[in-house]
Amino acid sequence: MRPAAAGSALLDRPLTPALLGLLEKHRLETPFLAVDLDIVAEHYLALRSTFPGVDVYFAAKALPEPPVLRTLADLGCRFDVASPAEIDLCLDSGTPASAISYGNTIKSPKAIAYAYARGVRQFAFDSDGELDKLARYAPGAEVVCRILTTGAGAAWPLSRKFGCVADMAVDLLRQAQTVGLAPTGISFHVGSQQRDPAQWDGALASAAEVYRCLLDKGIELALVNLGGGLPAHYADEVPEIDRYGDAIFASIQRHFAAAAVDFAIEPGRFLVGDAGVLRSTVLLVSRKSRHDDIRWVYLDVGRFEGLAETEREAIRYRIATSRPGETGPTILAGPTCDSIDILYENRPYPLPLGLAIGDTIDFLSAGAYTVCYASAGFNGFSPPPVHFAGGGSGR
């Protein structure tokens, strides 16, 4: 079952029965994240149906929680990791090292050696310096070179910091062969929460250019990693997953029709975003003057407790409240003593005028990049705990 598209900042579909059951059964202290493991599984199966023949790697950084990893591992999912800690979590979930890709292009020598010792054999890179480290600490490993993309169309662009231009990728992959590594493929990322399915076409065109140049030099790559970018359902509408599948497969046919290449995809947000709800409590409702039409609503969760992606108001969550009624413009802010701990100010949310201290506010589709982004204790606030429902979790 694919989730319905969301077109409103307010609640337009109920919480899942599993989440409702969890919240009714337990009096959980806010803030907390509740995750429906059945939705994680449904999204994985929808992805396999939409991208037949494409290996699916979950970007573990999106929600590196053991119940999530075990749910996906049991379904045959592979994993993209960014650190030794994530490697350990994935191996502990029952995933073999052969199903793990170390996709972070910035790794310490110690981290590379640790991954290699634990059996990981596929590593991403995008520079001479990283290639040198891989040659020394992961001899004979398969290496995948990441190329630049523009990030256009994405709510959370991932351009500039990662990747290199196509001609440099050609040189690096040739160099990899000379230092005892196996030049295996090309990867890219078109930006997180990518709202334009057409954005994969330009990236695939660049990847095809690298592939052809290397083929002319006697090196045949075996893999193209399509990266992440598939969206969750926030306040702004996005196309459904089949639109992405149609666009990406059309681009593959256009640029790689005659190539014997395998494809992989690395979603994070799509697999777990819609599975979670972050529940908070209203701590204060105030105005900055007696005649101010816009209220400030302060919550027990903010930028530092899991809502980091409200930076620049990039991710606008759908919101549900425990109090119904007529709405008015509202600025949302977190509980800390930091002036940047404001969630939404440029585009205030329409929230109930009767909203009061003690009411709850749910951030919907908050399963991805929330609690894992939280501060370890800024101002003494701890990351919200995570609770699980569905999937026979019993947790």
C-alpha positions, 0 to 999 in steps of 0.5 A: 500500500502506498501512502496518500499524497499530503496537501495540507499542513494539518492532519489529513489522514489518521495515524495508523491503527498500530500507532493509535494502539501504541499511544492508547496503551501506553501513557508516554511522556513527550517528546517521543518518536513512535514508529510503525514497522509495518509501514517501513515494510510496506514501503520497502515492498513498494520500492521493490515492486517499483524498481524490479531488479534494482538492489535496495540499500537502506541509508541507515543514517535516516533511522539507525534503530535496531528494530527498523534494521531487523525489519528491513534485513528480514525482507532482504534489504541491503544497507548503506552506512556512514560509520563503524557504529552503523556497520555494527548495527547492520551486522547485528541485525543479521545482515552479512557484510557483503550486503553493506556499502560504505557510502560515506566519501570521508572516512578515517583510516581507522574507520576504513580498517575497521570496516575491512576487518569486519568484512565490508568490501564496497567503499565510495570515494571521490578524491585522490586522498580517499583513494590513497587511504582505501588502497592502504587500509582496504586492499583489493576492495571494490570502489565506487566513485561519486560524481557531482550533481546540482541538487536542483529540485531537492528540499535538502540538497547534497551538492558541493560537499560530495562528488567530483566532476565526470572527467575526474571520476574517470581518472580516479577509477583508472587510478584505482586499478593501478593501486590494487583496488577494483574499480566497480562503479559510479554513484550520485545523489540528486538531493534528499526529498527530491521533488522532481523525478526528472533530476535523475536523468542528468546524473545518469547522463554523467554516469554514462559518460564516465562508463563509456570513457572507461570502457574505451580504456579497457575498464568495464564498470559493473554498478551504477548507484542511483543514490537516495532522494525518494521523498516522504509525504510532508506538507508540500505535495510530491509525486507518487513513487511510480512516477519516480520509477517511470522517469528513472527507468526511462533514463536508464533505457536512454543512457544505459540501454546497451550496457551490462550494468547492475543498478542500486538505489539507496533510499532513507527518507522514503522507507522510514519517513512516513512510518513515524510520528514525533509527538510534542507538548505545548509549553507556552502560548504567547504574543510579542505585543498585545496587538500581535495577530501571530502567536508564538507556540513553544514546544518541548521539542525543537531544532536540537531535539530532532527537528534539525531539518526545519533549518531554512524551513526546508522540511515542512512537516504535516502537523496534527493537534489534540485540540480542534477548532478555527485556526490562525497563523502560528510561529512554532519554536523549541524549548532551548535558550538558543535564538535559532531554535525556531521551527517555522516563522517565515511561513507560520502554520495555521493552528487552532486558536484555542491551542493551550499549554498541555495540548499535544502536537504531532509532527507526521511523517517524522520517521527520518532524520529526526531523533538521529539528528538530535543533540546529545544534551544541549541545554540538558535536553536529551534526544527523544526516545523511540517506541515501536509498533507493528511488525509483531514488535511488541515494543 
